[in-house]
């Protein structure tokens, strides 16, 4: 299993793109690189930063959402199960992707 550790390393000390063999891609609305290998890229403009003790919460306006076509289903919706997602909890990484439920019937969007 590949060890993922860019979340605990500072960009001042290590080139995270190089370390993880990722490709920088130009964004359309913001002045920072997107990750070409990412299934979705969300460009945002920070509107407010709230200090929450040891962390900060960023409030932002979404300027653009870009998704690779291979993750779009036959109805034109984003299919998250095609993304090979991982999650981090308690010092460990977990594979994601299996649907285990859905939002309430009375409030779900009709397609």
N, CA, C and O atoms as a DFTB+ gen file, in Angstrom:
444 C
 N C O
     1  1       0.840      -1.174       0.000
     2  2       0.000       0.000       0.000
     3  2       0.891       1.245       0.000
     4  3       1.885       1.308       0.722
     5  1       0.520       2.232      -0.819
     6  2       1.277       3.476      -0.897
     7  2       1.000       4.323       0.339
     8  3      -0.148       4.449       0.765
     9  1       2.037       4.896       0.908
    10  2       1.877       5.788       2.044
    11  2       1.581       7.188       1.524
    12  3       2.302       7.700       0.667
    13  1       0.542       7.798       2.029
    14  2       0.157       9.151       1.642
    15  2       0.455      10.045       2.822
    16  3      -0.047       9.805       3.919
    17  1       1.272      11.082       2.618
    18  2       1.634      11.907       3.750
    19  2       1.701      13.387       3.454
    20  3       2.261      14.139       4.252
    21  1       1.155      13.835       2.345
    22  2       1.292      15.248       2.008
    23  2       0.481      16.142       2.930
    24  3       0.779      17.332       3.036
    25  1      -0.539      15.609       3.605
    26  2      -1.342      16.417       4.512
    27  2      -0.606      16.824       5.771
    28  3      -1.001      17.780       6.437
    29  1       0.457      16.114       6.104
    30  2       1.197      16.430       7.319
    31  2       2.538      17.087       7.025
    32  3       3.338      17.305       7.936
    33  1       2.783      17.399       5.775
    34  2       4.034      18.050       5.381
    35  2       3.721      19.437       4.825
    36  3       2.725      19.617       4.125
    37  1       4.555      20.399       5.131
    38  2       4.362      21.763       4.668
    39  2       4.873      21.931       3.248
    40  3       5.924      21.401       2.887
    41  1       4.121      22.673       2.448
    42  2       4.549      23.007       1.093
    43  2       5.811      23.858       1.076
    44  3       6.478      23.962       0.047
    45  1       6.140      24.466       2.212
    46  2       7.399      25.224       2.308
    47  2       8.590      24.290       2.298
    48  3       9.683      24.663       1.873
    49  1       8.365      23.043       2.781
    50  2       9.470      22.107       2.954
    51  2       9.560      21.022       1.885
    52  3      10.629      20.450       1.671
    53  1       8.449      20.737       1.215
    54  2       8.436      19.643       0.253
    55  2       7.541      20.006      -0.933
    56  3       6.510      20.656      -0.760
    57  1       7.936      19.588      -2.132
    58  2       7.122      19.797      -3.324
    59  2       6.108      18.656      -3.391
    60  3       6.446      17.546      -3.801
    61  1       4.873      18.929      -2.991
    62  2       3.855      17.893      -2.907
    63  2       3.472      17.337      -4.274
    64  3       3.171      16.149      -4.391
    65  1       3.477      18.172      -5.303
    66  2       3.178      17.681      -6.651
    67  2       4.225      16.652      -7.078
    68  3       3.886      15.591      -7.603
    69  1       5.491      16.973      -6.848
    70  2       6.578      16.058      -7.208
    71  2       6.529      14.787      -6.355
    72  3       6.679      13.679      -6.869
    73  1       6.320      14.958      -5.063
    74  2       6.298      13.833      -4.136
    75  2       5.228      12.800      -4.513
    76  3       5.469      11.595      -4.439
    77  1       4.049      13.280      -4.918
    78  2       2.939      12.386      -5.239
    79  2       2.816      12.116      -6.747
    80  3       1.876      11.456      -7.190
    81  1       3.778      12.634      -7.531
    82  2       3.779      12.455      -8.990
    83  2       2.473      12.955      -9.611
    84  3       1.837      12.263     -10.405
    85  1       2.088      14.188      -9.223
    86  2       0.879      14.829      -9.727
    87  2       1.240      15.882     -10.757
    88  3       2.353      16.407     -10.762
    89  1       0.289      16.186     -11.628
    90  2       0.493      17.140     -12.714
    91  2      -0.261      18.430     -12.419
    92  3      -1.458      18.401     -12.133
    93  1       0.439      19.565     -12.487
    94  2      -0.209      20.862     -12.304
    95  2      -0.985      21.223     -13.563
    96  3      -0.543      20.967     -14.683
    97  1      -2.153      21.823     -13.353
    98  2      -2.992      22.266     -14.461
    99  2      -3.471      23.680     -14.158
   100  3      -3.781      23.999     -13.010
   101  1      -3.534      24.526     -15.178
   102  2      -3.931      25.920     -14.988
   103  2      -5.422      26.014     -14.681
   104  3      -6.242      25.358     -15.323
   105  1      -5.757      26.833     -13.702
   106  2      -7.156      27.104     -13.371
   107  2      -7.682      28.231     -14.259
   108  3      -6.903      28.985     -14.842
   109  1      -8.993      28.338     -14.355
   110  2      -9.614      29.368     -15.186
   111  2      -9.837      30.681     -14.449
   112  3      -9.778      31.747     -15.061
   113  1     -10.097      30.621     -13.122
   114  2     -10.503      31.812     -12.388
   115  2      -9.621      32.176     -11.208
   116  3      -9.697      33.302     -10.718
   117  1      -8.788      31.263     -10.735
   118  2      -7.939      31.547      -9.580
   119  2      -6.473      31.335      -9.947
   120  3      -6.147      30.627     -10.899
   121  1      -5.597      31.969      -9.164
   122  2      -4.169      31.920      -9.455
   123  2      -3.468      30.868      -8.599
   124  3      -2.623      31.185      -7.762
   125  1      -3.836      29.615      -8.828
   126  2      -3.158      28.490      -8.184
   127  2      -3.369      27.270      -9.084
   128  3      -4.299      27.258      -9.891
   129  1      -2.532      26.261      -8.960
   130  2      -2.683      25.110      -9.849
   131  2      -3.797      24.168      -9.405
   132  3      -4.054      24.003      -8.213
   133  1      -4.447      23.559     -10.382
   134  2      -5.362      22.450     -10.127
   135  2      -4.539      21.170     -10.258
   136  3      -3.414      21.201     -10.759
   137  1      -5.090      20.059      -9.815
   138  2      -4.429      18.761      -9.930
   139  2      -5.082      18.009     -11.082
   140  3      -6.249      17.627     -10.990
   141  1      -4.341      17.793     -12.163
   142  2      -4.888      17.153     -13.351
   143  2      -5.484      15.781     -13.041
   144  3      -6.499      15.417     -13.635
   145  1      -4.895      15.021     -12.144
   146  2      -5.350      13.671     -11.830
   147  2      -6.619      13.649     -10.964
   148  3      -7.202      12.584     -10.760
   149  1      -7.042      14.788     -10.462
   150  2      -8.230      14.848      -9.629
   151  2      -9.485      14.754     -10.485
   152  3      -9.559      15.394     -11.534
   153  1     -10.483      13.961     -10.056
   154  2     -11.700      13.827     -10.858
   155  2     -12.536      15.105     -10.896
   156  3     -13.314      15.308     -11.829
   157  1     -12.383      15.963      -9.895
   158  2     -13.137      17.210      -9.823
   159  2     -12.218      18.329      -9.362
   160  3     -11.369      18.140      -8.490
   161  1     -12.403      19.487      -9.959
   162  2     -11.669      20.675      -9.539
   163  2     -12.697      21.760      -9.236
   164  3     -13.542      22.070     -10.076
   165  1     -12.628      22.334      -8.044
   166  2     -13.542      23.397      -7.641
   167  2     -12.708      24.653      -7.392
   168  3     -11.852      24.671      -6.508
   169  1     -12.963      25.703      -8.178
   170  2     -12.253      26.963      -8.010
   171  2     -13.107      27.896      -7.152
   172  3     -14.287      28.105      -7.436
   173  1     -12.507      28.450      -6.106
   174  2     -13.242      29.285      -5.155
   175  2     -12.500      30.580      -4.863
   176  3     -11.276      30.655      -4.971
   177  1     -13.277      31.605      -4.487
   178  2     -12.720      32.865      -4.015
   179  2     -13.046      32.974      -2.531
   180  3     -14.215      32.975      -2.146
   181  1     -12.016      33.066      -1.704
   182  2     -12.206      33.142      -0.254
   183  2     -12.887      34.469       0.096
   184  3     -12.440      35.543      -0.308
   185  1     -13.980      34.364       0.860
   186  2     -14.730      35.547       1.288
   187  2     -14.478      35.882       2.751
   188  3     -14.516      37.048       3.144
   189  1     -14.220      34.846       3.561
   190  2     -14.022      35.055       4.994
   191  2     -13.238      33.881       5.571
   192  3     -13.397      32.740       5.137
   193  1     -12.399      34.174       6.546
   194  2     -11.662      33.131       7.264
   195  2     -12.044      33.228       8.737
   196  3     -11.862      34.272       9.364
   197  1     -12.574      32.134       9.286
   198  2     -12.964      32.100      10.698
   199  2     -11.918      31.303      11.474
   200  3     -11.618      30.160      11.129
   201  1     -11.370      31.908      12.518
   202  2     -10.398      31.218      13.362
   203  2     -11.152      30.341      14.360
   204  3     -12.027      30.813      15.086
   205  1     -10.794      29.046      14.381
   206  2     -11.480      28.079      15.248
   207  2     -10.476      27.386      16.168
   208  3     -10.434      26.157      16.228
   209  1      -9.694      28.148      16.861
   210  2      -8.693      27.564      17.752
   211  2      -7.489      27.082      16.970
   212  3      -6.695      27.888      16.485
   213  1      -7.348      25.769      16.844
   214  2      -6.178      25.210      16.160
   215  2      -6.325      25.168      14.644
   216  3      -5.364      24.852      13.944
   217  1      -7.518      25.484      14.119
   218  2      -7.765      25.433      12.677
   219  2      -8.498      26.687      12.222
   220  3      -8.976      27.484      13.030
   221  1      -8.571      26.834      10.914
   222  2      -9.320      27.936      10.316
   223  2     -10.384      27.360       9.389
   224  3     -10.151      26.342       8.738
   225  1     -11.555      28.005       9.325
   226  2     -12.597      27.629       8.387
   227  2     -12.671      28.714       7.316
   228  3     -12.778      29.901       7.626
   229  1     -12.614      28.296       6.060
   230  2     -12.656      29.224       4.942
   231  2     -14.051      29.257       4.345
   232  3     -14.575      28.220       3.939
   233  1     -14.659      30.436       4.287
   234  2     -15.944      30.646       3.632
   235  2     -15.608      31.174       2.242
   236  3     -14.855      32.138       2.108
   237  1     -16.171      30.539       1.199
   238  2     -15.757      30.902      -0.151
   239  2     -16.923      30.880      -1.131
   240  3     -17.932      30.210      -0.911
   241  1     -16.760      31.624      -2.207
   242  2     -17.705      31.629      -3.320
   243  2     -17.170      30.682      -4.389
   244  3     -16.020      30.810      -4.808
   245  1     -17.988      29.739      -4.831
   246  2     -17.581      28.812      -5.883
   247  2     -17.645      29.547      -7.220
   248  3     -18.689      30.079      -7.597
   249  1     -16.517      29.570      -7.929
   250  2     -16.433      30.244      -9.221
   251  2     -16.565      29.280     -10.397
   252  3     -17.053      29.651     -11.464
   253  1     -16.124      28.039     -10.192
   254  2     -16.126      27.064     -11.281
   255  2     -16.013      25.656     -10.717
   256  3     -15.290      25.419      -9.750
   257  1     -16.738      24.718     -11.334
   258  2     -16.612      23.298     -11.002
   259  2     -16.340      22.558     -12.295
   260  3     -17.120      22.646     -13.244
   261  1     -15.237      21.830     -12.335
   262  2     -14.862      21.078     -13.528
   263  2     -14.747      19.603     -13.162
   264  3     -14.098      19.249     -12.178
   265  1     -15.387      18.739     -13.966
   266  2     -15.335      17.297     -13.719
   267  2     -14.922      16.584     -14.999
   268  3     -15.386      16.922     -16.088
   269  1     -14.052      15.603     -14.857
   270  2     -13.627      14.777     -15.986
   271  2     -14.837      14.007     -16.511
   272  3     -15.599      13.447     -15.723
   273  1     -15.023      13.972     -17.823
   274  2     -16.168      13.312     -18.452
   275  2     -16.307      11.839     -18.071
   276  3     -17.419      11.311     -18.051
   277  1     -15.197      11.170     -17.768
   278  2     -15.286       9.749     -17.446
   279  2     -15.997       9.498     -16.112
   280  3     -16.312       8.354     -15.782
   281  1     -16.249      10.565     -15.346
   282  2     -16.949      10.429     -14.077
   283  2     -18.413      10.869     -14.167
   284  3     -19.109      10.929     -13.154
   285  1     -18.869      11.173     -15.364
   286  2     -20.251      11.596     -15.575
   287  2     -21.057      10.403     -16.077
   288  3     -20.639       9.719     -17.012
   289  1     -22.207      10.151     -15.463
   290  2     -23.016       8.996     -15.863
   291  2     -23.889       9.310     -17.080
   292  3     -23.835      10.412     -17.626
   293  1     -24.692       8.327     -17.495
   294  2     -25.522       8.476     -18.694
   295  2     -26.603       9.543     -18.545
   296  3     -27.149      10.002     -19.548
   297  1     -26.922       9.947     -17.319
   298  2     -27.917      10.998     -17.072
   299  2     -27.277      12.380     -16.930
   300  3     -27.974      13.373     -16.719
   301  1     -25.948      12.439     -17.046
   302  2     -25.239      13.710     -16.918
   303  2     -24.882      14.087     -15.497
   304  3     -24.463      15.216     -15.240
   305  1     -25.041      13.154     -14.570
   306  2     -24.720      13.420     -13.161
   307  2     -23.332      12.884     -12.828
   308  3     -22.874      11.911     -13.427
   309  1     -22.670      13.524     -11.874
   310  2     -21.364      13.073     -11.411
   311  2     -21.524      11.759     -10.663
   312  3     -22.358      11.666      -9.762
   313  1     -20.740      10.733     -11.018
   314  2     -20.800       9.411     -10.382
   315  2     -19.575       9.232      -9.493
   316  3     -18.503       8.854      -9.966
   317  1     -19.743       9.505      -8.211
   318  2     -18.632       9.481      -7.263
   319  2     -18.044       8.081      -7.091
   320  3     -16.899       7.952      -6.658
   321  1     -18.800       7.026      -7.419
   322  2     -18.300       5.663      -7.255
   323  2     -17.191       5.334      -8.253
   324  3     -16.503       4.326      -8.094
   325  1     -17.008       6.164      -9.275
   326  2     -15.969       5.929     -10.274
   327  2     -14.636       6.581      -9.904
   328  3     -13.686       6.510     -10.683
   329  1     -14.547       7.210      -8.740
   330  2     -13.399       8.059      -8.404
   331  2     -12.287       7.411      -7.587
   332  3     -11.242       8.035      -7.403
   333  1     -12.459       6.207      -7.096
   334  2     -11.450       5.570      -6.249
   335  2     -11.046       6.473      -5.082
   336  3      -9.863       6.740      -4.868
   337  1     -12.043       6.936      -4.337
   338  2     -11.813       7.858      -3.230
   339  2     -11.167       7.170      -2.036
   340  3     -11.313       5.965      -1.834
   341  1     -10.446       7.970      -1.250
   342  2      -9.897       7.507       0.019
   343  2     -10.310       8.500       1.100
   344  3     -10.564       9.672       0.821
   345  1     -10.372       8.017       2.321
   346  2     -10.684       8.868       3.466
   347  2      -9.651       8.609       4.557
   348  3      -9.072       7.526       4.640
   349  1      -9.433       9.616       5.386
   350  2      -8.473       9.523       6.484
   351  2      -9.232       9.612       7.806
   352  3     -10.072      10.495       7.984
   353  1      -8.940       8.708       8.723
   354  2      -9.527       8.766      10.060
   355  2      -8.605       8.056      11.040
   356  3      -8.146       6.944      10.782
   357  1      -8.341       8.701      12.151
   358  2      -7.548       8.115      13.236
   359  2      -6.211       7.543      12.779
   360  3      -5.813       6.457      13.203
   361  1      -5.521       8.282      11.910
   362  2      -4.183       7.865      11.481
   363  2      -4.159       6.786      10.413
   364  3      -3.098       6.235      10.120
   365  1      -5.317       6.472       9.821
   366  2      -5.375       5.424       8.797
   367  2      -6.146       5.924       7.581
   368  3      -6.948       6.852       7.681
   369  1      -5.894       5.292       6.421
   370  2      -6.590       5.622       5.183
   371  2      -7.520       4.478       4.799
   372  3      -7.191       3.306       4.983
   373  1      -8.689       4.835       4.263
   374  2      -9.698       3.851       3.898
   375  2     -10.181       4.092       2.474
   376  3     -10.303       5.237       2.038
   377  1     -10.458       3.002       1.748
   378  2     -11.046       3.110       0.412
   379  2     -12.537       3.386       0.543
   380  3     -13.195       2.849       1.435
   381  1     -13.069       4.220      -0.341
   382  2     -14.489       4.549      -0.353
   383  2     -15.074       4.203      -1.716
   384  3     -14.344       3.810      -2.627
   385  1     -16.369       4.347      -1.855
   386  2     -16.978       4.183      -3.165
   387  2     -18.268       3.404      -3.188
   388  3     -19.004       3.477      -4.172
   389  1     -18.566       2.666      -2.149
   390  2     -19.787       1.874      -2.115
   391  2     -20.932       2.715      -1.549
   392  3     -20.813       3.273      -0.459
   393  1     -22.036       2.804      -2.284
   394  2     -23.205       3.530      -1.790
   395  2     -23.873       2.702      -0.707
   396  3     -24.103       1.507      -0.887
   397  1     -24.183       3.334       0.414
   398  2     -24.798       2.622       1.531
   399  2     -26.194       3.152       1.873
   400  3     -26.846       2.621       2.772
   401  1     -26.654       4.171       1.184
   402  2     -27.979       4.736       1.430
   403  2     -28.212       5.909       0.522
   404  3     -27.378       6.217      -0.329
   405  1     -29.355       6.580       0.694
   406  2     -29.611       7.782      -0.092
   407  2     -30.449       8.752       0.710
   408  3     -31.049       8.392       1.723
   409  1     -30.481       9.974       0.247
   410  2     -31.207      11.057       0.905
   411  2     -32.703      10.769       0.878
   412  3     -33.169      10.060      -0.014
   413  1     -33.453      11.291       1.814
   414  2     -34.888      11.043       1.950
   415  2     -35.683      11.227       0.670
   416  3     -35.464      12.181      -0.076
   417  1     -36.604      10.313       0.421
   418  2     -37.411      10.284      -0.802
   419  2     -38.210      11.584      -0.987
   420  3     -38.308      12.088      -2.106
   421  1     -38.768      12.119       0.074
   422  2     -39.647      13.285      -0.048
   423  2     -38.927      14.568      -0.450
   424  3     -39.566      15.523      -0.891
   425  1     -37.600      14.600      -0.301
   426  2     -36.877      15.815      -0.650
   427  2     -35.862      15.618      -1.756
   428  3     -35.155      16.563      -2.106
   429  1     -35.762      14.414      -2.321
   430  2     -34.775      14.192      -3.373
   431  2     -35.208      14.861      -4.666
   432  3     -36.401      15.020      -4.925
   433  1     -34.228      15.255      -5.477
   434  2     -34.489      15.926      -6.740
   435  2     -35.023      14.931      -7.751
   436  3     -34.587      13.781      -7.800
   437  1     -35.967      15.381      -8.552
   438  2     -36.504      14.549      -9.633
   439  2     -35.652      14.767     -10.875
   440  3     -35.342      15.910     -11.210
   441  1     -35.267      13.698     -11.568
   442  2     -34.457      13.822     -12.786
   443  2     -35.249      13.377     -13.967
   444  3     -34.749      13.403     -15.092
